[in-house]
Amino acid sequence: MKPLLLCTDLDRTLIPNGAEPESLDARPRFRRFVSRPEVTLVYVTGRHQALVREAIAEYDLPVPDTVIGDVGTSIFRVTASDWEPFADWHEEIGRDWGGVGRDRLAERFADLEIMRLQEPEKQAPFKLSYYAPADTDSGALKSELEARLVSLGVNASLIWSIDEAADIGLLDVLPAGATKYHAVDFLMRRLGHDETTTVFAGDSGNDLEVLVSPIPSVLVANGHPEVREQALRLAAANGQSERLYCAQGGWSGMNGNYSAGILEGIAHFRPDLATEPTR
């Protein structure tokens, strides 16, 4: 049987912390599925290490094999005793900023009153994160930031998403090669996988680049309708419609939200892997 590299976002994808209900048996079924030896589990998240550990404990999540954290700017191999960083990943993404550090970037944006720096623990060596009002014209804001980054010779990607629970916008400034997609692609190839043995699951704007990529991807049913519309449109434009599955619910008696949607998507892309309970 072919192996599976399962890469999933956490908040509102695996973690049921959105407004929509969770199917009762979904997380236990997910835990049973990923415990199989042919499955390698990767968490792909905006959370930093301490918050990932907190989520695993709070929501009784399986311990993953690898964590892509800080919106793709860090990768850790998780062992029984430690989290070992992939040093070569930092070397690879660091080239995009050309030696310009996070603090200098923050100084360059300091006069933009619409943005407020996130807490220190939410920053990382190659991740500069801000809050902004949820109704911000994100396109205009990103255009302004891009002009300033060009003047510094910095090659960056700007990731905008909405924290619906807090009703606030989130903006991450990352090296251009440090998006979730680039990190998943790097890890996939590093571990000897390809698009036939990898599945990604997500729910929001910062998952969009993976959702519309050649990597088979699942948008869980609780994903925001705007994200769903955008993902379907961009996947079609990229010729990747067959690589995007939008969970609908109804599969195996579950509603398609959170881990139920992940399992539904795996059943779609990898019908050779039984995702039904074995009892």
C-alpha positions in Angstrom: 0.0 0.0 0.0 1.3 3.5 -0.9 2.1 5.7 2.1 0.4 8.9 2.9 1.9 12.2 3.9 -1.0 14.0 5.5 -0.4 17.7 6.0 -3.2 19.6 7.9 -3.8 23.1 9.2 -4.8 23.3 12.9 -7.2 26.1 13.8 -10.6 25.6 12.4 -9.3 22.7 10.3 -8.3 19.9 12.7 -9.1 22.0 15.8 -12.9 22.5 16.1 -12.6 26.1 17.3 -14.9 27.7 14.7 -18.6 28.5 14.9 -19.7 25.3 13.2 -20.4 22.1 15.1 -18.0 19.1 15.1 -19.2 15.6 14.3 -19.1 13.6 17.6 -16.8 10.8 16.5 -14.7 12.7 14.0 -11.6 13.4 16.1 -11.4 9.8 17.6 -11.7 8.4 14.1 -9.0 10.8 12.9 -6.7 9.7 15.7 -7.2 6.1 14.8 -6.5 6.7 11.1 -3.2 8.6 11.6 -1.9 6.0 14.0 -1.5 3.7 11.0 2.1 3.0 10.1 1.7 4.1 6.5 0.5 7.6 7.6 3.0 10.4 8.3 1.2 13.3 10.1 2.3 16.9 9.6 0.7 20.0 11.2 0.9 23.1 9.1 0.0 26.1 11.1 0.5 29.8 11.9 1.1 28.8 15.6 4.5 28.8 17.2 5.9 25.8 19.0 4.4 26.5 22.4 0.9 27.1 21.0 1.1 23.9 19.0 2.0 21.9 22.1 -0.9 23.7 23.9 -3.3 22.7 21.2 -2.2 19.0 21.2 -2.9 18.9 25.0 -6.1 20.9 25.0 -7.8 19.2 22.1 -6.4 15.7 22.6 -4.7 15.7 19.2 -2.3 13.1 18.0 1.4 14.0 18.3 2.6 14.7 14.7 5.8 13.5 13.0 6.6 17.0 11.8 5.4 20.5 12.4 5.5 23.3 9.9 4.9 26.3 12.1 4.9 30.1 12.1 3.0 30.2 8.8 5.7 28.1 7.0 8.8 29.8 8.4 9.8 27.0 10.7 9.9 23.2 10.3 10.5 20.8 13.2 10.9 17.0 13.3 9.0 15.9 16.4 10.7 13.2 18.5 9.9 11.6 21.8 12.3 14.0 23.6 12.6 17.1 21.4 11.6 19.2 18.5 14.5 19.3 16.0 14.5 22.2 13.6 15.3 21.8 9.9 18.3 24.2 9.8 18.5 24.0 6.0 15.0 25.4 5.7 16.0 28.6 7.5 19.0 28.9 5.2 16.8 28.5 2.1 14.2 31.1 3.1 16.6 33.6 4.5 18.0 34.4 1.1 14.7 36.2 0.2 15.2 38.9 2.8 18.8 39.5 1.8 20.1 40.1 5.3 17.4 42.6 6.2 16.1 41.5 9.6 12.6 41.5 11.1 13.3 44.5 13.3 14.3 46.7 10.3 11.2 45.7 8.4 9.0 46.7 11.4 10.7 50.1 11.5 9.9 50.6 7.8 6.2 50.0 8.6 6.0 51.8 11.9 4.1 54.8 10.5 1.2 52.7 9.2 -1.3 53.2 12.0 -3.8 50.7 10.6 -1.5 47.9 11.5 -0.6 46.8 15.1 2.3 44.4 15.8 1.2 41.1 17.2 2.6 39.9 20.5 6.3 39.1 20.7 5.7 35.3 21.0 3.8 35.4 17.7 6.9 36.8 15.9 9.7 34.6 14.5 13.1 35.2 12.9 11.4 35.2 9.4 7.9 36.1 10.4 6.6 39.6 11.1 3.0 39.6 12.1 0.4 42.3 12.5 -3.2 42.8 13.5 -5.5 45.1 11.4 -9.3 45.8 11.3 -11.2 42.9 9.7 -12.7 45.3 7.2 -9.4 46.6 6.0 -8.9 46.9 2.2 -6.3 44.2 2.2 -5.4 44.7 -1.4 -4.5 48.4 -0.9 -2.6 47.6 2.3 -0.6 44.9 0.6 0.3 47.2 -2.3 1.6 49.8 0.0 3.7 47.2 1.9 5.0 45.7 -1.3 6.3 49.1 -2.5 8.2 49.6 0.7 9.7 46.0 0.6 10.9 46.6 -3.0 12.7 49.7 -1.8 14.6 47.6 0.7 15.4 44.9 -1.8 13.3 42.4 0.2 11.5 39.5 -1.6 8.5 38.8 0.6 5.1 37.3 0.5 2.2 39.0 2.4 -0.4 36.6 3.8 -3.8 38.1 4.8 -6.4 36.2 6.7 -9.3 36.8 9.2 -9.6 35.5 12.7 -13.4 35.2 12.7 -13.6 34.4 16.4 -11.8 37.7 17.3 -13.2 39.6 14.3 -9.7 40.9 13.4 -7.5 40.8 10.3 -4.1 39.0 10.4 -1.2 40.0 8.2 2.0 38.0 8.0 5.2 39.3 6.2 7.3 36.3 5.2 10.1 35.5 2.9 8.7 34.8 -0.5 9.7 31.2 -0.3 8.4 30.6 3.2 4.7 30.2 2.5 2.8 27.1 3.6 2.9 25.8 0.0 6.7 26.1 -0.3 7.2 24.5 3.1 4.9 21.6 2.3 6.6 21.1 -1.1 10.0 21.2 0.6 9.1 18.7 3.2 7.3 16.4 0.7 10.3 16.1 -1.4 12.7 15.9 1.5 10.8 12.9 2.9 10.6 11.2 -0.5 7.0 11.8 -1.2 5.3 13.4 -4.2 1.8 14.6 -5.3 0.5 11.0 -5.5 1.2 10.3 -1.8 0.5 13.7 -0.2 -2.8 15.3 0.9 -3.2 18.8 2.5 -6.2 20.1 4.4 -7.1 23.7 5.3 -9.8 26.2 5.8 -8.7 29.8 5.4 -6.9 32.4 3.3 -3.5 31.5 4.5 -4.0 28.0 3.2 -5.1 29.2 -0.3 -1.7 28.8 -2.0 -1.6 25.1 -1.2 -5.3 24.6 -1.9 -4.9 25.7 -5.5 -1.5 24.0 -6.1 -0.7 20.6 -7.7 -0.8 19.1 -4.2 -4.1 17.2 -3.6 -6.0 19.4 -1.1 -9.1 19.4 1.0 -11.1 22.5 2.0 -13.1 21.5 5.0 -16.9 22.2 4.9 -16.6 24.9 7.6 -14.2 26.9 5.4 -15.4 30.5 4.8 -17.6 30.7 1.7 -15.4 33.5 0.2 -12.3 31.2 0.6 -14.2 28.4 -1.1 -15.2 30.6 -4.0 -11.7 31.9 -4.4 -10.1 28.5 -4.1 -12.4 27.0 -6.8 -11.8 29.9 -9.1 -8.0 29.9 -8.7 -7.7 26.1 -8.9 -9.6 26.2 -12.2 -7.4 29.1 -13.5 -4.3 27.0 -12.5 -5.6 23.9 -14.2 -5.8 22.2 -10.7 -9.5 21.7 -10.3 -9.1 17.9 -9.9 -6.6 18.5 -7.1 -9.0 20.5 -4.9 -11.8 18.7 -3.0 -14.4 20.8 -1.1 -15.9 18.7 1.7 -19.7 18.7 1.6 -20.7 16.6 4.6 -22.8 13.5 4.5 -19.8 11.2 4.0 -19.9 8.3 6.6 -22.7 10.1 8.5 -20.5 13.1 9.4 -20.9 16.8 8.6 -17.7 17.5 6.8 -16.5 20.1 9.3 -13.0 20.0 10.8 -11.5 16.4 11.0 -14.6 15.0 9.4 -13.8 17.0 6.3 -10.2 15.9 6.4 -11.3 12.2 6.5 -13.8 12.9 3.7 -11.1 14.4 1.5 -8.7 11.5 2.2 -11.5 9.1 1.1 -11.9 11.1 -2.1 -8.2 11.2 -3.0 -7.0 7.9 -1.5 -9.9 5.4 -1.7 -7.3 2.7 -1.3 -6.9 3.8 2.4 -9.9 2.6 4.4 -11.0 5.6 6.5 -14.0 3.8 8.0 -13.9 2.6 11.6 -12.7 -1.0 11.8 -15.0 -2.1 14.6 
